[in-house]
Amino acid sequence: MLKVGLTGGIGAGKSEVSRLLVSYGAVLIDADRIAREVVEPGTPGLDAVVDAFGPGILTPEGTLDRPALGAIVFADPERLAALNAIVHPLVGARSAELERAAGPDAVVVHDVPLLTENGLAPLYDLVVVVDATPGTQLDRLVRLRGMTESDARARMAAQATREERKAVADLVVDNDGPREALEPQVRALWSELAARAAGG
């Protein structure tokens, strides 16, 4: 099994790279998706979050009210640390479970937005960084995701810099151009990953 950490700044195109890798045969473990799963209604994770932050973080339907929780934790580093102490171990356990199910010859791609920020590079056999210039990121966030420019800049500023991400990268995918330029790069990346997984 080859464990790959895939990361990149917001708007760099990491999701598109992971989608292409899956189409070639990679097993994707998406940290964000798992983080949502472990706090769905009826889970011990949601119970623990409600115990820590109170019932005000639930919607009338009983699901997690993410904006309400975000308003609490993003203004207070201690509260954010408390939330992470609940959610991160659950995400880690579920990721390990999915990894075990992938099989010995699999290329397992962990999509981890904050890999650099959280110092997670040593957990993987290799780290792939999807890279784009800040100008390209900003354009995609405003044009494709409908963010305001100030919102997009704030989100980008809260993440690691390009230089910090590249410092932990074993391989870099340049996604500064059009989508057509991305596919051949990801195909070559897949060949490399598959060869490494096979011991080549």
C-alpha positions in Angstrom: 0.0 0.0 0.0 1.2 3.5 -0.8 -0.1 6.2 1.5 -0.3 9.6 -0.3 -1.1 12.9 1.4 -2.7 15.3 -1.1 -3.0 18.9 -0.2 -3.1 22.4 -1.7 -4.4 25.8 -1.0 -8.1 26.7 -1.3 -8.9 27.2 -5.0 -5.8 25.4 -6.2 -7.8 22.5 -7.6 -7.1 19.7 -5.2 -10.6 18.2 -5.6 -10.2 17.9 -9.4 -6.8 16.2 -8.9 -8.3 13.7 -6.4 -11.3 13.1 -8.7 -8.9 12.2 -11.6 -6.8 10.0 -9.4 -9.9 8.1 -8.3 -10.9 7.6 -12.0 -7.5 5.9 -12.5 -7.9 3.6 -9.5 -6.8 5.4 -6.4 -8.7 4.9 -3.1 -9.7 8.3 -1.8 -10.0 9.1 1.9 -11.4 12.7 2.2 -10.7 14.2 5.6 -13.4 16.9 5.2 -16.1 14.4 4.2 -15.2 12.1 7.2 -15.2 15.1 9.5 -18.8 15.7 8.5 -19.7 12.0 8.8 -18.4 11.7 12.4 -20.8 14.4 13.6 -24.0 13.3 11.9 -27.1 12.9 14.0 -27.0 9.8 16.2 -23.2 9.6 16.3 -21.1 9.7 19.5 -19.2 12.5 17.8 -22.2 14.8 17.6 -23.2 13.9 21.2 -19.7 14.9 22.4 -19.8 18.2 20.5 -23.2 19.1 22.0 -21.8 18.2 25.5 -18.9 20.5 24.9 -20.7 23.4 23.2 -24.3 23.2 24.2 -27.6 22.5 22.3 -27.4 25.9 20.6 -25.1 24.4 18.0 -27.9 22.2 16.6 -30.4 23.1 14.0 -34.1 22.5 14.7 -33.8 19.2 12.8 -31.0 18.0 15.2 -28.1 18.4 12.7 -24.9 20.3 13.5 -25.4 24.0 12.8 -22.0 24.6 11.3 -22.2 28.4 11.0 -23.2 28.6 14.7 -20.4 26.3 15.8 -18.0 28.2 13.5 -18.9 31.5 15.1 -17.9 30.1 18.5 -14.7 28.3 17.6 -13.1 30.6 15.0 -13.2 33.5 17.4 -11.6 31.5 20.3 -8.5 29.3 19.8 -9.2 27.4 23.0 -12.7 26.5 21.8 -11.3 25.5 18.4 -8.7 23.3 20.1 -11.5 21.7 22.2 -13.5 20.9 19.0 -10.4 19.5 17.3 -9.8 17.3 20.3 -13.2 15.7 19.8 -13.3 15.5 16.0 -9.7 14.7 15.0 -9.4 11.4 16.8 -12.7 10.3 15.3 -11.5 11.3 11.8 -8.2 9.5 12.4 -9.9 6.3 13.5 -12.3 6.3 10.5 -9.5 7.1 8.1 -7.5 4.1 9.5 -10.5 1.9 9.1 -11.0 2.9 5.4 -7.3 2.4 4.8 -7.3 -1.1 6.2 -10.2 -1.9 3.9 -8.3 -0.7 0.8 -6.1 -3.7 0.4 -2.3 -4.2 0.4 -1.7 -3.1 -3.2 -3.8 0.1 -3.1 -2.7 3.6 -3.8 -4.6 5.4 -0.9 -4.9 9.1 -1.4 -5.7 11.1 1.7 -7.2 14.5 0.7 -6.1 16.7 3.6 -6.6 20.4 3.2 -4.6 21.4 6.3 -1.8 18.8 6.0 1.0 21.5 6.0 -0.6 23.6 8.8 -1.0 20.6 11.1 2.4 19.1 10.4 1.0 15.8 9.0 3.5 15.2 6.2 5.3 12.4 8.2 2.2 10.3 8.2 2.4 9.6 4.5 4.8 7.8 2.2 4.8 10.8 0.0 3.1 14.2 -0.2 1.6 15.7 -3.4 0.9 19.4 -3.4 -1.5 20.9 -6.0 -0.1 24.4 -6.7 -1.5 27.5 -8.2 -0.5 31.2 -7.9 -2.5 33.3 -5.4 -3.9 35.3 -8.3 -5.4 32.1 -9.9 -6.7 30.9 -6.5 -8.4 34.2 -5.9 -9.9 34.2 -9.4 -11.4 30.7 -9.0 -12.8 31.5 -5.5 -14.5 34.6 -6.7 -15.6 33.4 -10.2 -16.4 29.8 -9.5 -17.4 29.7 -5.9 -19.0 33.1 -5.7 -17.0 34.3 -2.7 -16.4 38.0 -2.2 -12.8 39.1 -2.8 -12.2 40.0 0.8 -13.7 36.7 2.0 -11.5 34.7 -0.5 -8.3 36.7 0.6 -9.1 36.0 4.3 -9.5 32.3 3.6 -6.3 32.2 1.7 -4.4 34.1 4.4 -5.5 31.7 7.1 -3.7 28.8 5.2 -0.1 27.9 4.8 1.8 29.8 2.1 2.8 28.3 -1.2 6.4 28.1 0.0 5.4 26.3 3.2 3.4 23.7 1.2 6.1 23.2 -1.4 8.6 22.6 1.5 6.7 19.5 2.5 6.0 18.3 -1.0 7.6 15.2 -2.6 5.7 15.9 -5.9 4.0 19.1 -7.1 1.2 19.3 -9.6 1.1 22.7 -11.3 -2.6 23.7 -11.7 -2.2 27.3 -12.7 -3.4 26.7 -16.2 -6.6 25.4 -17.8 -8.2 22.1 -16.9 -6.9 20.5 -20.1 -3.3 21.1 -18.9 -4.0 19.3 -15.6 -5.1 15.9 -16.9 -1.8 14.8 -18.5 0.1 15.8 -15.4 -2.3 13.8 -13.2 -2.0 10.8 -15.5 1.8 10.9 -15.2 1.4 11.3 -11.4 -0.8 8.2 -11.3 1.8 6.2 -13.3 4.4 7.2 -10.7 2.2 6.4 -7.7 1.1 3.0 -9.2 4.7 2.1 -9.9 5.8 3.0 -6.3 2.8 1.0 -4.9 3.9 -2.0 -6.9 7.4 -1.6 -5.5 8.8 -0.3 -8.8 
